Amino acid sequence: MMIVVDSMRMLCAFMIPVTFLITHNIYPVFTIVFIMFLLALLFNTARCAIIPNLVSKKRILNANSVINFVGRAATFLGMFFGGIIIDLKIWRRVFHTEGWIVAFIIDAITFLVSAIMLYLMKVKLVTHAKEETHLKPKGFYLLVQSGLKRMWEELKHAIHSIIKEKNLTFAIGTIFLLIIAGSVIYVLAIPTVQQEKAWGTSGVGILASIGTIGLLLGAYLIGVFGHHYDLKTLVLGCFVLISASLVVFPFLNKFWMFALICLICGTLISPIFIIQDTLIHQYADEFIRGRIFSLRDWVLNGSFVLGALIVGSLSTLASKQFLFVLFGIFIASLTIIGWFIKTNVKGTAIPQDST
């Protein structure tokens, strides 16, 4: 799946400039971008599900940390060098083309390189024994109906597994806390920095870069020291500190204070994502890992849309300062409840192997 998806993303990246040059219309480009992001969801689900087939159980946390660190670093470097590549005058002077066209071509080449490297990987995957069946002609309606029925059954199976295994319930449950914090930051924090503090888009960009450094730092720290501690305790501790950051955010008045909070929050967010992945890897059956990661991504993206809508609606009824404090206390309260639940659930330790 990852090889096919990267091959398709290569074609999409190449078709973006071609489509715009042919149509001189941005709307067909939107369609290609939508397909690329849809393919990214498929790729991320397959990538997350395959990690335990590449490393031993006791190395999963380290592997997730490395993947997270490299992904964040690549995103940061991509944005940085992407801007430089686009602005280079050599493309127009020597090749008589625009920099943004060259950037998309380079992007397409990176997907091709990724597909080739994935093809060269040696991975041992366990497969279900399938019964031999004879192909029967089906109408389009019956084909779609059977596909939707199977998808619904697999979804119910994944949900049942999450409810049955408390560690998976914990991992998925922490997503909603992330959604609350993320919605507050997106809807309230960015306008505060951009408009009320009058630091504009450049100020938001600088703070976002500092937050990215925090993400890298958090991924490094959890990879090096995380295996010494109970992972769920670390997650809950991160949420307590994030809630405290939200409470104090509206009372800050210096740029360096905002920068410090962004660095701290970035450092706290990375371990949460990494530990979520590690818990799913450790406790989800191999044949449903993909479904759970897919469900996780759907919940994450779908809930964020709803969370941003709710926070945005509340911002018309109450002051931003009040909402920062309110949601900070709300996240802290849910974290404390989760702490008591965790202490009363047996079998919370991460299983280790001897390899």
URHUHU-V409397 format. One record per backbone hydrogen bond with DSSP energy under -1.0 kcal/mol. NH is the residue of the N-H (numbers start at 1). CO is the residue of the C=O. If there is no record, write none. Layout:
nh | co
NH | CO
NH | CO
This chain:
nh | co
5 | 1
6 | 2
7 | 3
8 | 4
9 | 5
10 | 6
11 | 7
12 | 8
13 | 9
14 | 10
15 | 11
16 | 12
18 | 14
19 | 15
20 | 16
21 | 17
22 | 18
23 | 19
24 | 20
30 | 26
31 | 27
32 | 28
33 | 29
34 | 30
35 | 31
36 | 32
37 | 33
38 | 34
39 | 35
40 | 36
41 | 37
42 | 38
43 | 39
44 | 40
45 | 41
46 | 42
47 | 43
48 | 44
49 | 45
50 | 46
53 | 50
54 | 51
55 | 51
59 | 56
60 | 57
63 | 59
64 | 60
65 | 61
66 | 62
67 | 63
68 | 64
69 | 65
70 | 66
71 | 67
72 | 68
73 | 69
74 | 70
75 | 71
76 | 72
77 | 73
78 | 74
79 | 75
80 | 76
81 | 77
82 | 78
83 | 79
84 | 80
85 | 81
86 | 82
87 | 83
93 | 89
94 | 90
97 | 91
102 | 98
103 | 99
104 | 100
105 | 101
106 | 102
107 | 103
108 | 104
109 | 105
110 | 106
111 | 107
112 | 108
113 | 109
114 | 110
115 | 111
116 | 112
117 | 113
118 | 114
119 | 115
120 | 116
143 | 139
144 | 140
145 | 141
146 | 142
147 | 143
148 | 144
149 | 145
150 | 146
151 | 147
152 | 148
153 | 149
154 | 150
155 | 151
156 | 152
157 | 153
158 | 154
159 | 155
160 | 156
161 | 157
162 | 158
163 | 159
164 | 160
165 | 161
169 | 165
170 | 166
171 | 167
172 | 168
173 | 169
174 | 170
175 | 172
178 | 174
179 | 175
180 | 176
181 | 177
182 | 178
183 | 179
184 | 180
185 | 181
186 | 182
187 | 183
188 | 184
189 | 184
190 | 185
192 | 188
193 | 189
194 | 190
195 | 191
196 | 191
197 | 192
199 | 193
200 | 194
203 | 199
204 | 200
205 | 201
206 | 202
207 | 203
208 | 204
209 | 205
210 | 206
211 | 207
212 | 208
213 | 209
214 | 210
215 | 211
216 | 212
217 | 213
218 | 214
219 | 215
220 | 216
221 | 217
222 | 218
223 | 219
224 | 220
225 | 221
226 | 222
228 | 225
229 | 226
234 | 230
235 | 231
236 | 232
237 | 233
238 | 234
239 | 235
240 | 236
241 | 237
242 | 238
243 | 239
244 | 240
245 | 241
246 | 242
247 | 243
248 | 244
249 | 245
251 | 248
252 | 249
258 | 254
259 | 255
260 | 256
261 | 257
262 | 258
263 | 259
264 | 260
265 | 261
266 | 262
267 | 263
268 | 264
269 | 265
270 | 266
273 | 269
274 | 270
275 | 271
276 | 272
277 | 273
278 | 274
279 | 275
280 | 276
281 | 277
282 | 278
283 | 279
284 | 280
288 | 285
292 | 288
293 | 289
294 | 290
295 | 291
296 | 292
297 | 293
298 | 294
299 | 295
300 | 296
301 | 297
302 | 298
303 | 299
304 | 300
305 | 301
306 | 302
307 | 303
308 | 304
309 | 305
310 | 306
311 | 307
312 | 308
313 | 309
314 | 310
315 | 311
316 | 313
317 | 314
318 | 314
323 | 319
324 | 320
325 | 321
326 | 322
327 | 323
328 | 324
329 | 325
330 | 326
331 | 327
332 | 328
333 | 329
334 | 330
335 | 331
336 | 332
337 | 333
338 | 334
339 | 335
340 | 336
341 | 337
342 | 338
343 | 339
345 | 342
